[in-house]
Structures are given as C-alpha cells and as structure tokens.
C-alpha cells in the first residue's frame, strides 16, 4: 500500500470516529432531556386530571362583607 492510500484511509477512519462521537453525544443529550420532559408532562397531566375530577373547585370565590 502506498503512502497516499494509507493517508486517505487514516483520514477516513478519523472522520468516521468523529461522526460516531458526535452521534453518541447527541444520544447522551437526548437521554438527559427526556426525564425532564417526562416530569413536566406528568405535572401537566396531574393538573388536568385534578380539574376533570373536581371541575368546580377553584372557579369561584365566595366573599361576604
């Protein structure tokens, strides 16, 4: 194998490794964000369930002077 072909192969391997690392970083970022999104979704769903079960609570205020 000549020097030029070896250099090209090494360059291609380096690019492939960098691409793999970038994909892995993206996957790790996604894993970090998912629990936060899940927690927010559960909070919203809990509020919606509470309002559907007791829709009359919190709608009006009785005040006597």
CHARMM-style PDB file with segment names, atoms N, HN, CA, C and O in Angstrom:
ATOM      1  N   UNK     1       0.858  -1.167   0.000  1.00  0.00      PROA
ATOM      2  CA  UNK     1       0.000   0.000   0.000  1.00  0.00      PROA
ATOM      3  C   UNK     1       0.909   1.236   0.000  1.00  0.00      PROA
ATOM      4  O   UNK     1       1.884   1.306   0.747  1.00  0.00      PROA
ATOM      5  N   UNK     2       0.576   2.181  -0.831  1.00  0.00      PROA
ATOM      6  HN  UNK     2      -0.217   2.124  -1.438  1.00  0.00      PROA
ATOM      7  CA  UNK     2       1.414   3.377  -0.886  1.00  0.00      PROA
ATOM      8  C   UNK     2       1.009   4.381   0.198  1.00  0.00      PROA
ATOM      9  O   UNK     2      -0.019   4.225   0.856  1.00  0.00      PROA
ATOM     10  N   UNK     3       1.823   5.392   0.366  1.00  0.00      PROA
ATOM     11  HN  UNK     3       2.659   5.519  -0.169  1.00  0.00      PROA
ATOM     12  CA  UNK     3       1.640   6.391   1.426  1.00  0.00      PROA
ATOM     13  C   UNK     3       0.345   7.181   1.229  1.00  0.00      PROA
ATOM     14  O   UNK     3      -0.347   7.463   2.207  1.00  0.00      PROA
ATOM     15  N   UNK     4       0.003   7.541   0.001  1.00  0.00      PROA
ATOM     16  HN  UNK     4       0.565   7.312  -0.794  1.00  0.00      PROA
ATOM     17  CA  UNK     4      -1.197   8.328  -0.270  1.00  0.00      PROA
ATOM     18  C   UNK     4      -2.459   7.552   0.125  1.00  0.00      PROA
ATOM     19  O   UNK     4      -3.362   8.112   0.746  1.00  0.00      PROA
ATOM     20  N   UNK     5      -2.522   6.291  -0.226  1.00  0.00      PROA
ATOM     21  HN  UNK     5      -1.788   5.836  -0.730  1.00  0.00      PROA
ATOM     22  CA  UNK     5      -3.691   5.474   0.107  1.00  0.00      PROA
ATOM     23  C   UNK     5      -3.792   5.287   1.625  1.00  0.00      PROA
ATOM     24  O   UNK     5      -4.887   5.332   2.187  1.00  0.00      PROA
ATOM     25  N   UNK     6      -2.665   5.081   2.277  1.00  0.00      PROA
ATOM     26  HN  UNK     6      -1.775   5.045   1.821  1.00  0.00      PROA
ATOM     27  CA  UNK     6      -2.653   4.935   3.723  1.00  0.00      PROA
ATOM     28  C   UNK     6      -3.133   6.216   4.400  1.00  0.00      PROA
ATOM     29  O   UNK     6      -3.897   6.171   5.364  1.00  0.00      PROA
ATOM     30  N   UNK     7      -2.684   7.341   3.892  1.00  0.00      PROA
ATOM     31  HN  UNK     7      -2.064   7.377   3.109  1.00  0.00      PROA
ATOM     32  CA  UNK     7      -3.098   8.629   4.442  1.00  0.00      PROA
ATOM     33  C   UNK     7      -4.605   8.836   4.275  1.00  0.00      PROA
ATOM     34  O   UNK     7      -5.271   9.320   5.191  1.00  0.00      PROA
ATOM     35  N   UNK     8      -5.139   8.472   3.113  1.00  0.00      PROA
ATOM     36  HN  UNK     8      -4.598   8.079   2.369  1.00  0.00      PROA
ATOM     37  CA  UNK     8      -6.579   8.616   2.871  1.00  0.00      PROA
ATOM     38  C   UNK     8      -7.383   7.706   3.793  1.00  0.00      PROA
ATOM     39  O   UNK     8      -8.406   8.120   4.338  1.00  0.00      PROA
ATOM     40  N   UNK     9      -6.925   6.471   3.970  1.00  0.00      PROA
ATOM     41  HN  UNK     9      -6.093   6.134   3.527  1.00  0.00      PROA
ATOM     42  CA  UNK     9      -7.621   5.540   4.854  1.00  0.00      PROA
ATOM     43  C   UNK     9      -7.634   6.039   6.302  1.00  0.00      PROA
ATOM     44  O   UNK     9      -8.657   5.961   6.982  1.00  0.00      PROA
ATOM     45  N   UNK    10      -6.499   6.548   6.764  1.00  0.00      PROA
ATOM     46  HN  UNK    10      -5.667   6.611   6.212  1.00  0.00      PROA
ATOM     47  CA  UNK    10      -6.427   7.076   8.119  1.00  0.00      PROA
ATOM     48  C   UNK    10      -7.343   8.286   8.281  1.00  0.00      PROA
ATOM     49  O   UNK    10      -7.996   8.440   9.314  1.00  0.00      PROA
ATOM     50  N   UNK    11      -7.392   9.136   7.271  1.00  0.00      PROA
ATOM     51  HN  UNK    11      -6.861   9.011   6.433  1.00  0.00      PROA
ATOM     52  CA  UNK    11      -8.259  10.310   7.313  1.00  0.00      PROA
ATOM     53  C   UNK    11      -9.735   9.898   7.370  1.00  0.00      PROA
ATOM     54  O   UNK    11     -10.517  10.474   8.127  1.00  0.00      PROA
ATOM     55  N   UNK    12     -10.108   8.898   6.566  1.00  0.00      PROA
ATOM     56  HN  UNK    12      -9.473   8.430   5.951  1.00  0.00      PROA
ATOM     57  CA  UNK    12     -11.488   8.430   6.562  1.00  0.00      PROA
ATOM     58  C   UNK    12     -11.854   7.792   7.906  1.00  0.00      PROA
ATOM     59  O   UNK    12     -12.973   7.967   8.389  1.00  0.00      PROA
ATOM     60  N   UNK    13     -10.927   7.061   8.502  1.00  0.00      PROA
ATOM     61  HN  UNK    13     -10.018   6.919   8.109  1.00  0.00      PROA
ATOM     62  CA  UNK    13     -11.183   6.454   9.810  1.00  0.00      PROA
ATOM     63  C   UNK    13     -11.363   7.525  10.877  1.00  0.00      PROA
ATOM     64  O   UNK    13     -12.205   7.392  11.766  1.00  0.00      PROA
ATOM     65  N   UNK    14     -10.566   8.591  10.786  1.00  0.00      PROA
ATOM     66  HN  UNK    14      -9.882   8.699  10.065  1.00  0.00      PROA
ATOM     67  CA  UNK    14     -10.667   9.681  11.747  1.00  0.00      PROA
ATOM     68  C   UNK    14     -12.018  10.382  11.626  1.00  0.00      PROA
ATOM     69  O   UNK    14     -12.640  10.711  12.636  1.00  0.00      PROA
ATOM     70  N   UNK    15     -12.470  10.610  10.405  1.00  0.00      PROA
ATOM     71  HN  UNK    15     -11.965  10.343   9.585  1.00  0.00      PROA
ATOM     72  CA  UNK    15     -13.770  11.246  10.172  1.00  0.00      PROA
ATOM     73  C   UNK    15     -14.894  10.350  10.682  1.00  0.00      PROA
ATOM     74  O   UNK    15     -15.843  10.840  11.295  1.00  0.00      PROA
ATOM     75  N   UNK    16     -14.802   9.059  10.439  1.00  0.00      PROA
ATOM     76  HN  UNK    16     -14.031   8.661   9.941  1.00  0.00      PROA
ATOM     77  CA  UNK    16     -15.822   8.128  10.915  1.00  0.00      PROA
ATOM     78  C   UNK    16     -15.873   8.111  12.441  1.00  0.00      PROA
ATOM     79  O   UNK    16     -16.955   8.044  13.025  1.00  0.00      PROA
ATOM     80  N   UNK    17     -14.727   8.172  13.080  1.00  0.00      PROA
ATOM     81  HN  UNK    17     -13.848   8.227  12.606  1.00  0.00      PROA
ATOM     82  CA  UNK    17     -14.671   8.186  14.544  1.00  0.00      PROA
ATOM     83  C   UNK    17     -15.291   9.481  15.081  1.00  0.00      PROA
ATOM     84  O   UNK    17     -16.028   9.448  16.067  1.00  0.00      PROA
ATOM     85  N   UNK    18     -15.004  10.606  14.451  1.00  0.00      PROA
ATOM     86  HN  UNK    18     -14.406  10.633  13.650  1.00  0.00      PROA
ATOM     87  CA  UNK    18     -15.576  11.874  14.884  1.00  0.00      PROA
ATOM     88  C   UNK    18     -17.102  11.866  14.719  1.00  0.00      PROA
ATOM     89  O   UNK    18     -17.822  12.384  15.572  1.00  0.00      PROA
ATOM     90  N   UNK    19     -17.579  11.288  13.642  1.00  0.00      PROA
ATOM     91  HN  UNK    19     -16.994  10.867  12.949  1.00  0.00      PROA
ATOM     92  CA  UNK    19     -19.022  11.188  13.419  1.00  0.00      PROA
ATOM     93  C   UNK    19     -19.662  10.308  14.498  1.00  0.00      PROA
ATOM     94  O   UNK    19     -20.729  10.641  15.014  1.00  0.00      PROA
ATOM     95  N   UNK    20     -19.030   9.209  14.834  1.00  0.00      PROA
ATOM     96  HN  UNK    20     -18.163   8.939  14.415  1.00  0.00      PROA
ATOM     97  CA  UNK    20     -19.556   8.322  15.879  1.00  0.00      PROA
ATOM     98  C   UNK    20     -19.623   9.033  17.224  1.00  0.00      PROA
ATOM     99  O   UNK    20     -20.594   8.882  17.966  1.00  0.00      PROA
ATOM    100  N   UNK    21     -18.605   9.796  17.528  1.00  0.00      PROA
ATOM    101  HN  UNK    21     -17.816   9.918  16.925  1.00  0.00      PROA
ATOM    102  CA  UNK    21     -18.576  10.538  18.791  1.00  0.00      PROA
ATOM    103  C   UNK    21     -19.688  11.591  18.798  1.00  0.00      PROA
ATOM    104  O   UNK    21     -20.346  11.786  19.820  1.00  0.00      PROA
ATOM    105  N   UNK    22     -19.898  12.261  17.683  1.00  0.00      PROA
ATOM    106  HN  UNK    22     -19.364  12.103  16.853  1.00  0.00      PROA
ATOM    107  CA  UNK    22     -20.967  13.259  17.604  1.00  0.00      PROA
ATOM    108  C   UNK    22     -22.335  12.628  17.806  1.00  0.00      PROA
ATOM    109  O   UNK    22     -23.172  13.185  18.516  1.00  0.00      PROA
ATOM    110  N   UNK    23     -22.572  11.494  17.201  1.00  0.00      PROA
ATOM    111  HN  UNK    23     -21.892  11.042  16.623  1.00  0.00      PROA
ATOM    112  CA  UNK    23     -23.852  10.797  17.361  1.00  0.00      PROA
ATOM    113  C   UNK    23     -24.030  10.364  18.812  1.00  0.00      PROA
ATOM    114  O   UNK    23     -25.128  10.468  19.360  1.00  0.00      PROA
ATOM    115  N   UNK    24     -22.963   9.881  19.434  1.00  0.00      PROA
ATOM    116  HN  UNK    24     -22.072   9.796  18.989  1.00  0.00      PROA
ATOM    117  CA  UNK    24     -23.041   9.454  20.828  1.00  0.00      PROA
ATOM    118  C   UNK    24     -23.358  10.637  21.740  1.00  0.00      PROA
ATOM    119  O   UNK    24     -24.146  10.497  22.676  1.00  0.00      PROA
ATOM    120  N   UNK    25     -22.758  11.797  21.481  1.00  0.00      PROA
ATOM    121  HN  UNK    25     -22.119  11.910  20.721  1.00  0.00      PROA
ATOM    122  CA  UNK    25     -23.044  12.987  22.280  1.00  0.00      PROA
ATOM    123  C   UNK    25     -24.502  13.403  22.125  1.00  0.00      PROA
ATOM    124  O   UNK    25     -25.146  13.786  23.102  1.00  0.00      PROA
ATOM    125  N   UNK    26     -25.026  13.330  20.904  1.00  0.00      PROA
ATOM    126  HN  UNK    26     -24.503  13.019  20.110  1.00  0.00      PROA
ATOM    127  CA  UNK    26     -26.433  13.666  20.676  1.00  0.00      PROA
ATOM    128  C   UNK    26     -27.341  12.707  21.437  1.00  0.00      PROA
ATOM    129  O   UNK    26     -28.338  13.132  22.021  1.00  0.00      PROA
ATOM    130  N   UNK    27     -27.013  11.445  21.436  1.00  0.00      PROA
ATOM    131  HN  UNK    27     -26.203  11.101  20.961  1.00  0.00      PROA
ATOM    132  CA  UNK    27     -27.819  10.451  22.163  1.00  0.00      PROA
ATOM    133  C   UNK    27     -27.769  10.718  23.663  1.00  0.00      PROA
ATOM    134  O   UNK    27     -28.789  10.603  24.343  1.00  0.00      PROA
ATOM    135  N   UNK    28     -26.614  11.070  24.180  1.00  0.00      PROA
ATOM    136  HN  UNK    28     -25.785  11.163  23.628  1.00  0.00      PROA
ATOM    137  CA  UNK    28     -26.486  11.358  25.607  1.00  0.00      PROA
ATOM    138  C   UNK    28     -27.283  12.597  25.982  1.00  0.00      PROA
ATOM    139  O   UNK    28     -27.907  12.625  27.043  1.00  0.00      PROA
ATOM    140  N   UNK    29     -27.278  13.624  25.135  1.00  0.00      PROA
ATOM    141  HN  UNK    29     -26.772  13.601  24.273  1.00  0.00      PROA
ATOM    142  CA  UNK    29     -28.064  14.828  25.389  1.00  0.00      PROA
ATOM    143  C   UNK    29     -29.553  14.505  25.403  1.00  0.00      PROA
ATOM    144  O   UNK    29     -30.298  15.039  26.225  1.00  0.00      PROA
ATOM    145  N   UNK    30     -29.985  13.640  24.504  1.00  0.00      PROA
ATOM    146  HN  UNK    30     -29.380  13.206  23.836  1.00  0.00      PROA
ATOM    147  CA  UNK    30     -31.393  13.248  24.442  1.00  0.00      PROA
ATOM    148  C   UNK    30     -31.792  12.522  25.716  1.00  0.00      PROA
ATOM    149  O   UNK    30     -32.881  12.748  26.243  1.00  0.00      PROA
ATOM    150  N   UNK    31     -30.934  11.664  26.210  1.00  0.00      PROA
ATOM    151  HN  UNK    31     -30.049  11.481  25.782  1.00  0.00      PROA
ATOM    152  CA  UNK    31     -31.222  10.914  27.435  1.00  0.00      PROA
ATOM    153  C   UNK    31     -31.321  11.865  28.624  1.00  0.00      PROA
ATOM    154  O   UNK    31     -32.120  11.625  29.529  1.00  0.00      PROA
ATOM    155  N   UNK    32     -30.534  12.933  28.647  1.00  0.00      PROA
ATOM    156  HN  UNK    32     -29.884  13.128  27.912  1.00  0.00      PROA
ATOM    157  CA  UNK    32     -30.588  13.897  29.742  1.00  0.00      PROA
ATOM    158  C   UNK    32     -31.865  14.714  29.699  1.00  0.00      PROA
ATOM    159  O   UNK    32     -32.393  15.073  30.752  1.00  0.00      PROA
ATOM    160  N   UNK    33     -32.374  15.018  28.526  1.00  0.00      PROA
ATOM    161  HN  UNK    33     -31.945  14.727  27.670  1.00  0.00      PROA
ATOM    162  CA  UNK    33     -33.556  15.862  28.371  1.00  0.00      PROA
ATOM    163  C   UNK    33     -34.838  15.076  28.621  1.00  0.00      PROA
ATOM    164  O   UNK    33     -35.797  15.644  29.143  1.00  0.00      PROA
ATOM    165  N   UNK    34     -34.892  13.808  28.275  1.00  0.00      PROA
ATOM    166  HN  UNK    34     -34.113  13.347  27.851  1.00  0.00      PROA
ATOM    167  CA  UNK    34     -36.115  13.022  28.375  1.00  0.00      PROA
ATOM    168  C   UNK    34     -36.704  12.979  29.783  1.00  0.00      PROA
ATOM    169  O   UNK    34     -37.916  13.154  29.912  1.00  0.00      PROA
ATOM    170  N   UNK    35     -35.931  12.758  30.845  1.00  0.00      PROA
ATOM    171  HN  UNK    35     -34.947  12.615  30.741  1.00  0.00      PROA
ATOM    172  CA  UNK    35     -36.554  12.743  32.179  1.00  0.00      PROA
ATOM    173  C   UNK    35     -37.204  14.076  32.543  1.00  0.00      PROA
ATOM    174  O   UNK    35     -38.253  14.095  33.186  1.00  0.00      PROA
ATOM    175  N   UNK    36     -36.595  15.181  32.143  1.00  0.00      PROA
ATOM    176  HN  UNK    36     -35.743  15.165  31.621  1.00  0.00      PROA
ATOM    177  CA  UNK    36     -37.159  16.499  32.432  1.00  0.00      PROA
ATOM    178  C   UNK    36     -38.492  16.649  31.703  1.00  0.00      PROA
ATOM    179  O   UNK    36     -39.475  17.099  32.293  1.00  0.00      PROA
ATOM    180  N   UNK    37     -38.529  16.277  30.431  1.00  0.00      PROA
ATOM    181  HN  UNK    37     -37.731  15.912  29.952  1.00  0.00      PROA
ATOM    182  CA  UNK    37     -39.770  16.348  29.671  1.00  0.00      PROA
ATOM    183  C   UNK    37     -40.834  15.441  30.260  1.00  0.00      PROA
ATOM    184  O   UNK    37     -42.005  15.815  30.315  1.00  0.00      PROA
ATOM    185  N   UNK    38     -40.448  14.267  30.696  1.00  0.00      PROA
ATOM    186  HN  UNK    38     -39.496  13.963  30.652  1.00  0.00      PROA
ATOM    187  CA  UNK    38     -41.392  13.327  31.291  1.00  0.00      PROA
ATOM    188  C   UNK    38     -41.981  13.896  32.576  1.00  0.00      PROA
ATOM    189  O   UNK    38     -43.183  13.776  32.813  1.00  0.00      PROA
ATOM    190  N   UNK    39     -41.149  14.511  33.402  1.00  0.00      PROA
ATOM    191  HN  UNK    39     -40.173  14.609  33.209  1.00  0.00      PROA
ATOM    192  CA  UNK    39     -41.618  15.112  34.642  1.00  0.00      PROA
ATOM    193  C   UNK    39     -42.612  16.238  34.357  1.00  0.00      PROA
ATOM    194  O   UNK    39     -43.649  16.324  35.014  1.00  0.00      PROA
ATOM    195  N   UNK    40     -42.311  17.090  33.395  1.00  0.00      PROA
ATOM    196  HN  UNK    40     -41.469  17.020  32.861  1.00  0.00      PROA
ATOM    197  CA  UNK    40     -43.214  18.181  33.041  1.00  0.00      PROA
ATOM    198  C   UNK    40     -44.536  17.638  32.502  1.00  0.00      PROA
ATOM    199  O   UNK    40     -45.601  18.158  32.833  1.00  0.00      PROA
ATOM    200  N   UNK    41     -44.475  16.617  31.692  1.00  0.00      PROA
ATOM    201  HN  UNK    41     -43.609  16.194  31.423  1.00  0.00      PROA
ATOM    202  CA  UNK    41     -45.685  16.031  31.133  1.00  0.00      PROA
ATOM    203  C   UNK    41     -46.548  15.438  32.244  1.00  0.00      PROA
ATOM    204  O   UNK    41     -47.769  15.588  32.224  1.00  0.00      PROA
ATOM    205  N   UNK    42     -45.929  14.771  33.207  1.00  0.00      PROA
ATOM    206  HN  UNK    42     -44.937  14.649  33.224  1.00  0.00      PROA
ATOM    207  CA  UNK    42     -46.680  14.203  34.324  1.00  0.00      PROA
ATOM    208  C   UNK    42     -47.340  15.286  35.172  1.00  0.00      PROA
ATOM    209  O   UNK    42     -48.465  15.100  35.636  1.00  0.00      PROA
ATOM    210  N   UNK    43     -46.661  16.416  35.381  1.00  0.00      PROA
ATOM    211  HN  UNK    43     -45.747  16.568  35.004  1.00  0.00      PROA
ATOM    212  CA  UNK    43     -47.235  17.517  36.150  1.00  0.00      PROA
ATOM    213  C   UNK    43     -48.459  18.087  35.444  1.00  0.00      PROA
ATOM    214  O   UNK    43     -49.480  18.349  36.079  1.00  0.00      PROA
ATOM    215  N   UNK    44     -48.358  18.278  34.131  1.00  0.00      PROA
ATOM    216  HN  UNK    44     -47.528  18.065  33.615  1.00  0.00      PROA
ATOM    217  CA  UNK    44     -49.479  18.800  33.354  1.00  0.00      PROA
ATOM    218  C   UNK    44     -50.642  17.817  33.386  1.00  0.00      PROA
ATOM    219  O   UNK    44     -51.791  18.221  33.568  1.00  0.00      PROA
ATOM    220  N   UNK    45     -50.357  16.539  33.211  1.00  0.00      PROA
ATOM    221  HN  UNK    45     -49.424  16.210  33.063  1.00  0.00      PROA
ATOM    222  CA  UNK    45     -51.413  15.532  33.227  1.00  0.00      PROA
ATOM    223  C   UNK    45     -52.084  15.455  34.593  1.00  0.00      PROA
ATOM    224  O   UNK    45     -53.298  15.265  34.675  1.00  0.00      PROA
ATOM    225  N   UNK    46     -51.314  15.600  35.660  1.00  0.00      PROA
ATOM    226  HN  UNK    46     -50.328  15.755  35.594  1.00  0.00      PROA
ATOM    227  CA  UNK    46     -51.878  15.570  37.009  1.00  0.00      PROA
ATOM    228  C   UNK    46     -52.837  16.737  37.204  1.00  0.00      PROA
ATOM    229  O   UNK    46     -53.925  16.556  37.751  1.00  0.00      PROA
ATOM    230  N   UNK    47     -52.449  17.930  36.765  1.00  0.00      PROA
ATOM    231  HN  UNK    47     -51.566  18.077  36.321  1.00  0.00      PROA
ATOM    232  CA  UNK    47     -53.324  19.099  36.878  1.00  0.00      PROA
ATOM    233  C   UNK    47     -54.600  18.898  36.068  1.00  0.00      PROA
ATOM    234  O   UNK    47     -55.690  19.240  36.525  1.00  0.00      PROA
ATOM    235  N   UNK    48     -54.464  18.351  34.878  1.00  0.00      PROA
ATOM    236  HN  UNK    48     -53.578  18.073  34.507  1.00  0.00      PROA
ATOM    237  CA  UNK    48     -55.640  18.112  34.041  1.00  0.00      PROA
ATOM    238  C   UNK    48     -56.575  17.104  34.693  1.00  0.00      PROA
ATOM    239  O   UNK    48     -57.793  17.282  34.665  1.00  0.00      PROA
ATOM    240  N   UNK    49     -56.016  16.042  35.283  1.00  0.00      PROA
ATOM    241  HN  UNK    49     -55.026  15.898  35.306  1.00  0.00      PROA
ATOM    242  CA  UNK    49     -56.836  15.038  35.956  1.00  0.00      PROA
ATOM    243  C   UNK    49     -57.559  15.630  37.160  1.00  0.00      PROA
ATOM    244  O   UNK    49     -58.733  15.337  37.384  1.00  0.00      PROA
ATOM    245  N   UNK    50     -56.862  16.468  37.940  1.00  0.00      PROA
ATOM    246  HN  UNK    50     -55.909  16.707  37.758  1.00  0.00      PROA
ATOM    247  CA  UNK    50     -57.488  17.099  39.095  1.00  0.00      PROA
ATOM    248  C   UNK    50     -58.650  17.982  38.671  1.00  0.00      PROA
ATOM    249  O   UNK    50     -59.695  17.987  39.321  1.00  0.00      PROA
ATOM    250  N   UNK    51     -58.478  18.727  37.591  1.00  0.00      PROA
ATOM    251  HN  UNK    51     -57.629  18.724  37.063  1.00  0.00      PROA
ATOM    252  CA  UNK    51     -59.543  19.602  37.116  1.00  0.00      PROA
ATOM    253  C   UNK    51     -60.714  18.804  36.557  1.00  0.00      PROA
ATOM    254  O   UNK    51     -61.860  19.239  36.672  1.00  0.00      PROA
ATOM    255  N   UNK    52     -60.455  17.664  35.963  1.00  0.00      PROA
ATOM    256  HN  UNK    52     -59.524  17.311  35.870  1.00  0.00      PROA
ATOM    257  CA  UNK    52     -61.549  16.870  35.409  1.00  0.00      PROA
ATOM    258  C   UNK    52     -62.345  16.175  36.502  1.00  0.00      PROA
ATOM    259  O   UNK    52     -63.545  15.953  36.345  1.00  0.00      PROA
ATOM    260  N   UNK    53     -61.692  15.830  37.607  1.00  0.00      PROA
ATOM    261  HN  UNK    53     -60.717  16.011  37.734  1.00  0.00      PROA
ATOM    262  CA  UNK    53     -62.375  15.161  38.709  1.00  0.00      PROA
ATOM    263  C   UNK    53     -63.183  16.161  39.532  1.00  0.00      PROA
ATOM    264  O   UNK    53     -64.324  15.879  39.899  1.00  0.00      PROA
ATOM    265  N   UNK    54     -62.613  17.308  39.820  1.00  0.00      PROA
ATOM    266  HN  UNK    54     -61.687  17.537  39.522  1.00  0.00      PROA
ATOM    267  CA  UNK    54     -63.292  18.338  40.605  1.00  0.00      PROA
ATOM    268  C   UNK    54     -63.276  19.658  39.826  1.00  0.00      PROA
ATOM    269  O   UNK    54     -62.534  20.572  40.185  1.00  0.00      PROA
ATOM    270  N   UNK    55     -64.079  19.766  38.773  1.00  0.00      PROA
ATOM    271  HN  UNK    55     -64.682  19.023  38.481  1.00  0.00      PROA
ATOM    272  CA  UNK    55     -64.024  20.967  37.940  1.00  0.00      PROA
ATOM    273  C   UNK    55     -64.575  22.203  38.634  1.00  0.00      PROA
ATOM    274  O   UNK    55     -64.269  23.321  38.219  1.00  0.00      PROA
ATOM    275  N   UNK    56     -65.380  22.032  39.683  1.00  0.00      PROA
ATOM    276  HN  UNK    56     -65.628  21.124  40.020  1.00  0.00      PROA
ATOM    277  CA  UNK    56     -65.990  23.174  40.349  1.00  0.00      PROA
ATOM    278  C   UNK    56     -65.030  23.861  41.327  1.00  0.00      PROA
ATOM    279  O   UNK    56     -65.261  25.010  41.703  1.00  0.00      PROA
ATOM    280  N   UNK    57     -63.972  23.188  41.738  1.00  0.00      PROA
ATOM    281  HN  UNK    57     -63.784  22.255  41.433  1.00  0.00      PROA
ATOM    282  CA  UNK    57     -63.045  23.787  42.689  1.00  0.00      PROA
ATOM    283  C   UNK    57     -62.127  24.790  42.008  1.00  0.00      PROA
ATOM    284  O   UNK    57     -61.571  24.530  40.942  1.00  0.00      PROA
ATOM    285  N   UNK    58     -61.985  25.939  42.651  1.00  0.00      PROA
ATOM    286  HN  UNK    58     -62.437  26.150  43.517  1.00  0.00      PROA
ATOM    287  CA  UNK    58     -61.077  26.956  42.155  1.00  0.00      PROA
ATOM    288  C   UNK    58     -61.652  27.864  41.088  1.00  0.00      PROA
ATOM    289  O   UNK    58     -60.934  28.712  40.558  1.00  0.00      PROA
ATOM    290  N   UNK    59     -62.912  27.714  40.760  1.00  0.00      PROA
ATOM    291  HN  UNK    59     -63.495  27.025  41.191  1.00  0.00      PROA
ATOM    292  CA  UNK    59     -63.521  28.540  39.716  1.00  0.00      PROA
ATOM    293  C   UNK    59     -64.135  29.811  40.278  1.00  0.00      PROA
ATOM    294  O   UNK    59     -64.100  30.853  39.623  1.00  0.00      PROA
ATOM    295  N   UNK    60     -64.701  29.745  41.488  1.00  0.00      PROA
ATOM    296  HN  UNK    60     -64.729  28.899  42.020  1.00  0.00      PROA
ATOM    297  CA  UNK    60     -65.349  30.911  42.078  1.00  0.00      PROA
ATOM    298  C   UNK    60     -64.880  31.104  43.511  1.00  0.00      PROA
ATOM    299  O   UNK    60     -64.370  30.183  44.149  1.00  0.00      PROA
ATOM    300  N   UNK    61     -65.068  32.337  44.004  1.00  0.00      PROA
ATOM    301  HN  UNK    61     -65.483  33.085  43.486  1.00  0.00      PROA
ATOM    302  CA  UNK    61     -64.718  32.681  45.379  1.00  0.00      PROA
ATOM    303  C   UNK    61     -65.941  33.328  46.020  1.00  0.00      PROA
ATOM    304  O   UNK    61     -66.499  34.277  45.468  1.00  0.00      PROA
ATOM    305  N   UNK    62     -66.356  32.832  47.159  1.00  0.00      PROA
ATOM    306  HN  UNK    62     -65.903  32.061  47.607  1.00  0.00      PROA
ATOM    307  CA  UNK    62     -67.453  33.424  47.902  1.00  0.00      PROA
ATOM    308  C   UNK    62     -66.876  34.404  48.922  1.00  0.00      PROA
ATOM    309  O   UNK    62     -66.069  34.030  49.774  1.00  0.00      PROA
ATOM    310  N   UNK    63     -67.300  35.658  48.822  1.00  0.00      PROA
ATOM    311  HN  UNK    63     -67.955  35.962  48.131  1.00  0.00      PROA
ATOM    312  CA  UNK    63     -66.804  36.688  49.749  1.00  0.00      PROA
ATOM    313  C   UNK    63     -68.005  37.364  50.417  1.00  0.00      PROA
ATOM    314  O   UNK    63     -68.955  37.761  49.742  1.00  0.00      PROA
ATOM    315  N   UNK    64     -67.955  37.490  51.736  1.00  0.00      PROA
ATOM    316  HN  UNK    64     -67.183  37.168  52.283  1.00  0.00      PROA
ATOM    317  CA  UNK    64     -69.002  38.180  52.469  1.00  0.00      PROA
ATOM    318  C   UNK    64     -68.366  39.361  53.202  1.00  0.00      PROA
ATOM    319  O   UNK    64     -67.324  39.231  53.844  1.00  0.00      PROA
ATOM    320  N   UNK    65     -69.006  40.482  53.091  1.00  0.00      PROA
ATOM    321  HN  UNK    65     -69.853  40.587  52.569  1.00  0.00      PROA
ATOM    322  CA  UNK    65     -68.506  41.668  53.776  1.00  0.00      PROA
ATOM    323  C   UNK    65     -69.390  42.043  54.933  1.00  0.00      PROA
ATOM    324  OT1 UNK    65     -69.118  43.023  55.626  1.00  0.00      PROA
TER     325      UNK     65
END
